[in-house]
């Protein structure tokens, strides 16, 4: 079953508490999916701006709507986000004892909506804030506001404070993870604590209940038009969410590979792997270059051994001759007199000097 995950692992005897590696891995899953999808949309938009340009302009909003639908589907069916279910985890309310509710039971409404907002809204707002800071930094370099402008002072103070705010935010997550590793906290992420839930592994009963729920069909027995419309709408949304989840389950590793491939840290490695080999030097023809043919003075023609008249260069080799000399030679032999490279009359380039 796609929703249960492609790699269910048996829980160790130590308990249902997931390891920090599982917890961090499921966090990084969706963080890798978005940049990869963003790159695919960018390629589409660049290939056909008229048709797909709007996808690039409104990517954040389209993505947050799809993410909202996806996470709502999984929270309602599996009591977990998409990435948590992919790693065979589920959410249970804080304070639950040994008797844990099944994954199919869903979360209480309060924890459900808190989880949904924190899963979808917080990453969206954080991404928008980062884009705002980036645009303000660019505007600060080319700003037209006068130096004493209160707006300029405000956003300069905002730009100065943002790195410290971001460091505090990331430090909060790091400290929480360290406490989780040391067994001093039940959550590896502050977002779980704010939602009032904690992560546990799926049990055998959870897996059986999920498979049973997925296999069973629930034919609608309502006859009112409104009920039928609502039922059809729920099935349509469920089908879209299932398509998204199945597609992500199949392509998640491919998307992670794309994220790695186009990351800035790997560009030098990729260039070395994809760089074309250095072409070999041009093969000389029958006539090999001879240093004895070249005069010691650069103003002397290699053919007539006199000071050049109407200096003319060969585009195929770069050597300079008198126009009459090189014209007659190329017309007769179709090659450069020095290097022997194949040459035509159209390769003669007249040179103009200030003296001429």
C-alpha positions in Angstrom: 0.0 0.0 0.0 1.4 3.4 -1.1 0.1 5.3 2.0 1.8 3.0 4.5 5.2 3.5 2.9 7.5 1.5 0.7 9.9 0.5 3.4 8.1 -0.5 6.6 10.5 -1.5 9.3 9.8 -3.5 12.4 9.9 -1.5 15.6 12.7 -2.5 18.0 11.9 -3.9 21.3 13.0 -0.6 23.0 9.7 1.1 22.4 7.8 3.1 19.8 9.9 6.2 20.0 11.5 6.9 16.6 15.2 7.4 16.3 16.6 10.9 15.6 17.6 9.7 12.2 14.1 8.8 11.2 12.7 12.0 12.6 15.2 14.2 10.8 15.0 12.2 7.6 11.2 12.7 7.4 11.7 16.4 8.0 14.2 16.7 5.1 12.0 14.8 2.7 9.5 17.6 1.9 12.4 20.1 2.1 14.0 18.3 -0.8 10.8 17.9 -2.8 10.0 21.6 -3.2 13.3 22.8 -4.8 13.2 19.9 -7.2 9.6 20.7 -8.2 10.6 24.3 -8.5 13.3 23.5 -10.9 10.9 21.4 -13.1 8.5 24.3 -13.2 11.3 26.7 -14.1 12.3 24.5 -17.0 8.7 24.4 -18.2 8.3 28.2 -17.8 11.6 28.9 -19.7 10.6 26.5 -22.5 7.1 28.0 -23.0 6.6 31.3 -21.0 3.2 32.0 -22.5 1.7 28.7 -21.4 3.6 27.9 -18.2 4.9 31.2 -17.0 2.1 31.6 -14.5 3.2 28.4 -12.8 6.6 30.0 -12.1 5.1 33.3 -11.0 2.6 31.7 -8.6 4.7 28.6 -7.7 4.7 29.3 -3.9 0.9 29.7 -3.8 0.2 26.7 -6.0 2.6 24.6 -4.0 1.1 25.5 -0.7 -2.4 24.6 -1.9 -1.2 21.2 -3.1 0.7 20.7 0.1 -2.4 21.6 2.1 -4.5 19.1 0.2 -1.8 16.4 0.6 -1.2 16.9 4.3 -4.9 17.1 5.1 -5.5 13.8 3.3 -2.8 12.0 5.3 -3.6 13.6 8.6 -7.2 12.5 8.2 -6.5 9.0 7.0 -3.2 8.1 8.7 -2.8 10.6 11.6 0.5 11.7 10.1 2.0 14.0 7.5 3.0 12.6 4.1 6.7 12.3 5.1 5.9 10.9 8.5 3.7 8.2 7.0 6.4 7.5 4.4 8.8 6.6 7.2 6.1 4.6 9.0 5.4 7.1 11.8 2.2 8.5 13.2 1.1 11.4 15.5 -0.6 10.8 18.8 -1.9 13.5 21.2 0.4 14.4 24.1 -0.4 12.6 27.3 -1.5 9.3 25.7 -0.4 6.4 27.7 0.4 2.9 26.6 -3.0 2.5 25.0 -2.4 4.5 21.8 -5.2 5.2 19.3 -4.9 3.5 15.9 -3.6 5.6 13.0 -7.0 5.3 11.3 -8.7 7.0 14.3 -7.3 10.4 13.3 -6.2 13.2 15.6 -8.6 15.3 17.8 -9.8 18.3 15.9 -7.6 20.7 17.9 -4.4 18.8 17.3 -5.4 18.1 13.7 -5.8 21.8 12.7 -2.8 22.8 14.6 -0.7 20.2 12.9 -2.1 21.2 9.5 -1.3 24.9 9.9 2.2 24.2 11.3 3.0 21.8 8.5 1.8 24.0 5.7 1.7 27.6 6.8 5.0 28.0 8.7 7.2 26.8 5.8 5.2 29.0 3.4 5.6 32.1 5.6 9.3 31.4 6.3 10.0 31.1 2.5 8.2 34.3 1.8 10.2 36.1 4.6 13.5 34.8 3.1 12.4 36.1 -0.4 11.4 39.5 1.2 14.8 39.8 2.9 16.6 38.9 -0.3 14.7 41.6 -2.3 15.2 44.2 0.4 19.0 43.5 0.4 19.0 44.0 -3.4 16.9 47.2 -3.0 19.2 48.5 -0.3 22.1 48.4 -2.8 20.2 50.4 -5.5 17.8 52.3 -3.2 16.4 55.7 -4.2 15.2 56.5 -0.7 17.0 59.6 0.9 19.5 58.7 3.6 17.3 60.2 6.3 14.1 58.3 5.2 12.4 56.6 8.1 11.5 53.7 5.8 15.2 53.2 4.9 16.1 53.2 8.6 13.4 50.7 9.3 14.3 48.1 6.7 18.0 48.5 7.4 17.3 47.7 11.0 15.2 44.8 9.9 18.0 43.5 7.6 20.4 43.8 10.5 18.2 42.0 12.9 17.1 39.2 10.6 20.3 37.1 10.8 20.0 37.0 14.6 16.3 36.1 14.5 17.1 33.3 12.0 20.0 32.1 14.1 17.7 32.0 17.1 15.1 30.0 15.1 17.6 27.5 13.8 19.2 27.2 17.3 15.8 26.5 18.8 15.4 23.5 16.5 19.0 22.4 17.1 18.6 22.5 20.9 15.4 20.6 20.7 17.0 17.9 18.6 19.9 17.6 21.0 17.5 17.2 23.9 15.7 14.5 21.9 18.9 12.6 21.3 19.8 12.8 25.0 16.3 11.6 26.0 15.4 14.9 27.7 12.5 15.7 25.3 9.6 13.9 23.7 9.8 15.9 20.5 12.7 16.4 18.0 10.9 19.6 16.6 9.3 22.5 18.4 6.5 22.4 15.8 5.3 19.1 17.3 5.3 20.5 20.7 3.3 23.5 19.6 0.8 21.1 17.9 0.4 19.1 21.1 1.4 15.8 19.5 4.4 13.4 19.5 5.7 11.0 16.9 5.6 7.2 17.4 6.2 4.2 15.1 3.3 2.5 13.4 2.4 -0.8 15.0 1.3 -4.0 13.3 -2.3 -3.1 14.3 -1.9 0.3 12.7 -0.7 -1.2 9.4 -3.5 -3.8 9.4 -6.1 -1.0 10.1 -4.7 1.2 7.3 -4.7 -1.6 4.8 -8.3 -2.5 5.8 -9.4 1.1 5.5 -7.8 1.4 2.1 -9.3 -1.8 0.8 -12.9 -1.3 2.0 -15.4 0.5 -0.2 -18.1 2.7 1.2 -20.9 3.1 -1.3 -23.0 6.1 -0.7 -26.6 5.3 0.4 -27.7 8.9 0.5 -30.2 10.1 -2.1 -30.3 13.9 -1.6 -28.6 16.0 -4.2 -26.5 18.0 -1.7 -25.3 14.8 0.0 -24.3 13.3 -3.4 -22.5 16.5 -4.4 -20.6 16.5 -1.1 -19.7 12.9 -1.5 -18.5 13.3 -5.0 -16.5 16.4 -4.0 -14.9 14.4 -1.1 -14.1 11.5 -3.5 -12.6 13.9 -6.1 -10.4 15.6 -3.5 -9.4 12.2 -2.1 -8.5 11.1 -5.6 -6.4 14.1 -6.2 -4.6 13.7 -2.9 -4.1 10.0 -3.6 -2.6 10.8 -7.0 -0.3 13.4 -5.5 0.8 11.1 -2.7 1.3 8.1 -5.1 3.2 10.3 -7.5 5.4 11.6 -4.7 6.0 8.2 -3.3 7.2 6.9 -6.6 9.2 10.0 -7.6 10.5 11.2 -4.2 14.0 9.7 -4.7 14.1 11.1 -8.2 13.2 14.5 -6.9 15.9 14.2 -4.2 18.4 13.4 -6.9 17.4 16.5 -8.8 17.8 18.6 -5.7 21.3 17.2 -5.2 22.2 17.5 -8.9 21.3 21.2 -9.1 22.6 22.2 -5.7 25.3 24.9 -5.8 27.7 22.7 -3.7 27.8 20.0 -6.5 28.2 22.3 -9.5 32.0 21.8 -9.7 31.7 18.0 -9.5 28.9 18.0 -12.1 31.0 20.2 -14.4 33.9 17.8 -14.2 31.6 14.8 -14.9 29.8 16.5 -17.8 32.6 18.5 -19.3 33.5 17.6 -22.9 37.0 16.2 -23.4 39.7 18.6 -24.6 39.9 18.3 -28.4 43.2 17.1 -29.8 45.5 19.5 -31.6 44.8 20.0 -35.3 46.5 17.4 -37.5 49.1 19.0 -39.7 48.9 18.2 -43.4 51.7 17.2 -45.6 53.5 20.5 -45.2 54.7 20.8 -41.6 55.4 24.2 -40.0 59.0 25.2 -40.3 60.7 27.8 -38.1 63.3 28.3 -40.8 60.5 29.7 -43.0 59.7 32.5 -40.6 61.8 35.7 -40.7 63.4 37.1 -37.6 61.7 40.5 -38.1 57.9 40.6 -37.7 57.5 43.2 -40.4 59.0 40.9 -43.0 56.8 38.7 -45.2 57.7 35.0 -44.8 57.3 34.4 -48.6 59.2 37.2 -50.3 61.5 38.0 -47.3 60.9 41.7 -47.8 59.1 44.3 -45.7 55.4 43.6 -46.0 53.3 45.6 -48.5 49.5 45.6 -47.9 49.7 43.3 -44.8 47.2 40.4 -45.0 46.6 37.7 -42.4 45.4 34.2 -42.9 42.4 33.5 -40.7 43.3 29.8 -40.6 46.7 30.2 -39.1 47.2 33.9 -38.1 50.4 34.5 -40.0 50.8 37.7 -41.9 52.1 38.2 -45.5 52.1 40.6 -48.3 48.8 40.6 -50.1 50.2 39.7 -53.5 52.5 37.0 -52.1 49.8 35.2 -50.1 47.1 35.6 -52.7 49.2 33.9 -55.4 50.3 31.2 -53.1 46.9 30.3 -51.7 45.3 30.5 -55.1 47.9 28.0 -56.4 48.2 25.6 -53.4 45.0 26.2 -51.2 47.0 26.0 -48.0 48.9 28.2 -45.6 52.6 28.7 -46.6 53.8 28.2 -43.0 51.5 25.6 -41.4 50.1 23.8 -44.3 46.5 24.3 -43.0 43.8 24.1 -45.8 43.0 27.7 -46.8 40.8 29.4 -49.3 41.0 32.9 -50.7 38.1 34.0 -48.5 40.3 33.4 -45.5 42.5 36.3 -46.4 42.0 39.2 -44.0 43.4 42.7 -44.9 45.1 44.5 -42.1 45.0 48.2 -41.7 47.7 50.1 -39.7 47.7 53.8 -38.8 50.6 54.4 -41.2 48.6 53.2 -44.1 
